[in-house]
Amino acid sequence: MLLILRDLFRGVRRFSQLEEDLGIAKNLLASRLTKLVAADIVSKVPYQDRPVRQEYFLTQKGRDLSPSLVALMGWGDRWYNDGTPPTLLVHSECGTPLKQITQCPSCNDSLDPAEIRSRPGPGASVGS
């Protein structure tokens, strides 16, 4: 499913394009797209009536996966490609390569993972 999401982030929209780019069997691709649609990560919009054909778009819920996918990509580049990324993510306006950082919104410090702690949030169950 991650490769399907990757393609959708890259602008691949049509089933046939996804199938060709991913080299995946039609039944597997259809099944995975159905699951992504059911999870409200992807929406499908008809672009042709006869026969009915769909284009697939990331929903806001799907677009919110971007930081997680960028982080996984960076991790893979570091640990499985000798730190040499095969693909660079760049700012579309200026072309500058992007960095994945965790930053404190209060003091604007970039944080190392060792500096991050957790605490119960507003959605935590009381008394558990």
GROMACS elastic network, one bead per residue, 0.5 to 0.9 nm:
[ bonds ]
;  ai    aj funct       b0    kb
    1     4     6  0.51011   500
    1     5     6  0.62957   500
    1     6     6  0.85964   500
    1    29     6  0.87972   500
    1    32     6  0.65147   500
    1    33     6  0.82193   500
    1    36     6  0.82088   500
    2     5     6  0.50435   500
    2     6     6  0.60714   500
    2     7     6  0.86759   500
    2    69     6  0.80279   500
    3     7     6  0.62228   500
    3     8     6  0.85933   500
    3    22     6  0.73840   500
    4     7     6  0.51961   500
    4     8     6  0.62599   500
    4     9     6  0.86876   500
    4    12     6  0.89728   500
    4    18     6  0.71655   500
    4    22     6  0.76634   500
    4    29     6  0.83917   500
    4    32     6  0.84249   500
    4    33     6  0.81370   500
    5     9     6  0.61370   500
    5    10     6  0.85531   500
    5    42     6  0.88166   500
    5    58     6  0.80910   500
    5    62     6  0.81415   500
    5    65     6  0.89488   500
    5    69     6  0.88102   500
    6     9     6  0.51629   500
    6    10     6  0.63063   500
    6    11     6  0.88763   500
    6    12     6  0.88889   500
    6    69     6  0.80370   500
    7    11     6  0.63776   500
    7    12     6  0.53278   500
    7    13     6  0.80503   500
    7    18     6  0.71164   500
    7    21     6  0.81753   500
    7    22     6  0.84863   500
    8    11     6  0.50811   500
    8    12     6  0.50425   500
    8    13     6  0.62365   500
    8    18     6  0.84663   500
    8    42     6  0.89327   500
    8    56     6  0.75045   500
    8    57     6  0.67611   500
    8    58     6  0.67841   500
    9    12     6  0.74264   500
    9    57     6  0.87479   500
    9    58     6  0.75902   500
    9    63     6  0.78887   500
    9    66     6  0.81364   500
   10    13     6  0.89699   500
   11    57     6  0.84987   500
   12    15     6  0.86732   500
   12    17     6  0.65458   500
   12    18     6  0.65248   500
   12    21     6  0.88183   500
   12    55     6  0.88583   500
   12    56     6  0.81897   500
   12    57     6  0.88281   500
   13    16     6  0.88187   500
   13    17     6  0.70914   500
   13    18     6  0.72289   500
   13    54     6  0.83898   500
   13    55     6  0.50295   500
   13    57     6  0.65505   500
   14    17     6  0.52495   500
   14    18     6  0.62438   500
   14    19     6  0.85997   500
   14    53     6  0.82199   500
   14    54     6  0.65900   500
   14    56     6  0.63430   500
   15    18     6  0.51138   500
   15    19     6  0.60347   500
   15    20     6  0.85550   500
   15    26     6  0.86538   500
   15    29     6  0.81037   500
   15    30     6  0.82298   500
   15    53     6  0.82730   500
   15    54     6  0.72651   500
   15    55     6  0.70136   500
   15    56     6  0.77564   500
   16    19     6  0.50138   500
   16    20     6  0.60772   500
   16    21     6  0.85027   500
   16    26     6  0.88020   500
   17    20     6  0.51528   500
   17    21     6  0.59844   500
   17    22     6  0.83878   500
   18    21     6  0.52015   500
   18    22     6  0.58788   500
   18    23     6  0.80503   500
   18    24     6  0.82524   500
   18    29     6  0.80837   500
   19    22     6  0.54111   500
   19    23     6  0.55986   500
   19    24     6  0.55281   500
   19    25     6  0.70638   500
   19    26     6  0.67200   500
   19    29     6  0.69530   500
   20    23     6  0.52626   500
   20    24     6  0.74309   500
   21    24     6  0.82485   500
   22    25     6  0.89605   500
   24    27     6  0.84697   500
   24    28     6  0.67787   500
   24    29     6  0.63465   500
   25    28     6  0.54009   500
   25    29     6  0.62431   500
   25    30     6  0.86051   500
   26    29     6  0.51530   500
   26    30     6  0.59717   500
   26    31     6  0.84798   500
   27    30     6  0.51260   500
   27    31     6  0.60837   500
   27    32     6  0.86323   500
   28    31     6  0.50959   500
   28    32     6  0.61572   500
   28    33     6  0.85367   500
   29    32     6  0.52050   500
   29    33     6  0.60506   500
   29    34     6  0.84610   500
   30    33     6  0.51966   500
   30    34     6  0.60595   500
   30    35     6  0.86764   500
   31    34     6  0.51219   500
   31    35     6  0.63633   500
   31    36     6  0.87943   500
   32    35     6  0.50744   500
   32    36     6  0.62436   500
   32    37     6  0.86196   500
   33    37     6  0.60888   500
   33    38     6  0.84936   500
   33    42     6  0.76415   500
   33    56     6  0.84689   500
   34    37     6  0.51116   500
   34    38     6  0.60797   500
   34    39     6  0.85868   500
   34    42     6  0.88111   500
   35    38     6  0.50047   500
   35    39     6  0.61316   500
   35    40     6  0.86481   500
   35    41     6  0.87793   500
   35    42     6  0.89054   500
   36    39     6  0.51061   500
   36    40     6  0.63301   500
   36    41     6  0.52977   500
   36    42     6  0.54594   500
   36    43     6  0.81375   500
   36    62     6  0.88013   500
   37    40     6  0.50308   500
   37    41     6  0.58893   500
   37    43     6  0.55231   500
   37    44     6  0.73493   500
   37    56     6  0.88847   500
   38    41     6  0.76631   500
   38    42     6  0.80618   500
   38    43     6  0.87686   500
   39    42     6  0.76235   500
   40    43     6  0.67812   500
   40    58     6  0.86184   500
   40    59     6  0.67489   500
   40    60     6  0.87610   500
   40    61     6  0.68144   500
   40    62     6  0.74814   500
   41    57     6  0.86198   500
   41    58     6  0.59920   500
   41    59     6  0.54182   500
   41    60     6  0.74719   500
   41    61     6  0.53667   500
   41    63     6  0.78933   500
   41    65     6  0.88617   500
   42    56     6  0.64286   500
   42    57     6  0.54772   500
   42    59     6  0.52678   500
   42    60     6  0.87139   500
   42    61     6  0.81603   500
   42    62     6  0.62791   500
   43    55     6  0.82955   500
   43    56     6  0.57040   500
   43    57     6  0.52951   500
   43    58     6  0.62706   500
   43    59     6  0.61837   500
   44    54     6  0.58159   500
   44    55     6  0.54902   500
   44    57     6  0.62608   500
   44    58     6  0.88388   500
   45    53     6  0.83357   500
   45    54     6  0.52618   500
   45    55     6  0.52285   500
   45    56     6  0.64206   500
   45    57     6  0.77668   500
   46    49     6  0.72363   500
   46    52     6  0.66733   500
   46    53     6  0.55811   500
   46    55     6  0.61235   500
   46    56     6  0.88326   500
   47    52     6  0.75991   500
   47    53     6  0.59433   500
   47    54     6  0.56617   500
   47    55     6  0.64490   500
   48    51     6  0.66542   500
   48    52     6  0.52915   500
   48    53     6  0.51543   500
   48    54     6  0.71695   500
   49    53     6  0.67531   500
   50    53     6  0.77596   500
   57    62     6  0.87171   500
   58    61     6  0.75282   500
   58    62     6  0.50056   500
   58    63     6  0.58737   500
   59    63     6  0.61396   500
   59    64     6  0.85064   500
   60    64     6  0.60725   500
   60    65     6  0.88754   500
   61    64     6  0.52029   500
   61    65     6  0.70319   500
   62    65     6  0.54268   500
   62    66     6  0.76809   500
   63    66     6  0.56457   500
   63    67     6  0.88577   500
   64    67     6  0.70957   500
   64    68     6  0.83128   500
   65    68     6  0.54506   500
   65    69     6  0.63007   500
   65    70     6  0.87245   500
   66    69     6  0.51548   500
   66    70     6  0.60510   500
   66    71     6  0.85343   500
   67    70     6  0.50630   500
   67    71     6  0.60905   500
   67    72     6  0.86525   500
   67   100     6  0.78463   500
   68    71     6  0.50932   500
   68    72     6  0.62690   500
   68    73     6  0.86108   500
   69    72     6  0.50681   500
   69    73     6  0.60994   500
   69    74     6  0.86233   500
   70    73     6  0.50256   500
   70    74     6  0.62172   500
   70    75     6  0.86309   500
   70    89     6  0.84425   500
   70   100     6  0.70822   500
   71    74     6  0.51411   500
   71    75     6  0.61862   500
   71    76     6  0.86633   500
   71   100     6  0.63715   500
   71   101     6  0.88690   500
   72    75     6  0.50333   500
   72    76     6  0.61703   500
   72    77     6  0.85784   500
   73    76     6  0.51658   500
   73    77     6  0.61712   500
   73    78     6  0.86863   500
   73    85     6  0.86453   500
   74    77     6  0.50205   500
   74    78     6  0.61907   500
   74    79     6  0.86443   500
   74    83     6  0.86088   500
   74    85     6  0.77931   500
   74    99     6  0.85990   500
   74   100     6  0.75984   500
   75    78     6  0.52056   500
   75    79     6  0.61143   500
   75    80     6  0.80281   500
   75    83     6  0.88967   500
   76    79     6  0.53065   500
   76    80     6  0.52279   500
   76    81     6  0.67886   500
   76    83     6  0.84094   500
   76    85     6  0.84775   500
   77    80     6  0.57002   500
   77    82     6  0.68024   500
   77    83     6  0.52301   500
   77    84     6  0.60860   500
   77    85     6  0.50040   500
   77    86     6  0.76011   500
   77    87     6  0.89215   500
   78    81     6  0.60270   500
   78    82     6  0.57827   500
   78    84     6  0.70285   500
   78    85     6  0.76726   500
   79    82     6  0.61765   500
   79    83     6  0.66576   500
   80    83     6  0.75392   500
   80    84     6  0.89983   500
   81    84     6  0.56240   500
   81    85     6  0.66266   500
   81    86     6  0.79044   500
   82    85     6  0.81804   500
   84    87     6  0.88285   500
   85    88     6  0.63921   500
   88    97     6  0.63324   500
   88    98     6  0.78018   500
   89    92     6  0.89747   500
   89    95     6  0.87495   500
   89    96     6  0.83777   500
   89    97     6  0.56686   500
   89    98     6  0.57593   500
   89    99     6  0.84005   500
   90    93     6  0.86119   500
   90    94     6  0.79585   500
   90    95     6  0.51495   500
   90    96     6  0.51715   500
   90    98     6  0.53331   500
   91    94     6  0.57475   500
   91    96     6  0.54047   500
   91    97     6  0.64658   500
   91    98     6  0.66113   500
   92    95     6  0.56515   500
   92    96     6  0.80902   500
   93    96     6  0.83677   500
   95    98     6  0.89185   500
  101   110     6  0.65664   500
  101   111     6  0.74924   500
  101   112     6  0.88089   500
  102   109     6  0.85205   500
  102   110     6  0.57930   500
  102   111     6  0.55630   500
  102   112     6  0.76484   500
  102   113     6  0.83323   500
  103   106     6  0.87918   500
  103   107     6  0.84363   500
  103   108     6  0.58795   500
  103   109     6  0.55842   500
  103   111     6  0.56935   500
  104   107     6  0.57731   500
  104   109     6  0.54677   500
  104   110     6  0.65667   500
  104   111     6  0.70791   500
  105   108     6  0.53553   500
  105   109     6  0.79291   500
  106   109     6  0.82197   500
  111   114     6  0.80068   500
  111   115     6  0.61315   500
  111   116     6  0.72580   500
  112   115     6  0.54529   500
  112   116     6  0.72328   500
  113   116     6  0.54309   500
  113   117     6  0.87011   500
  114   117     6  0.80250   500
  118   121     6  0.87064   500
  120   123     6  0.78015   500
  120   124     6  0.57293   500
  120   125     6  0.86956   500
  121   124     6  0.54672   500
  122   125     6  0.84033   500
  124   128     6  0.83085   500
  125   128     6  0.58537   500
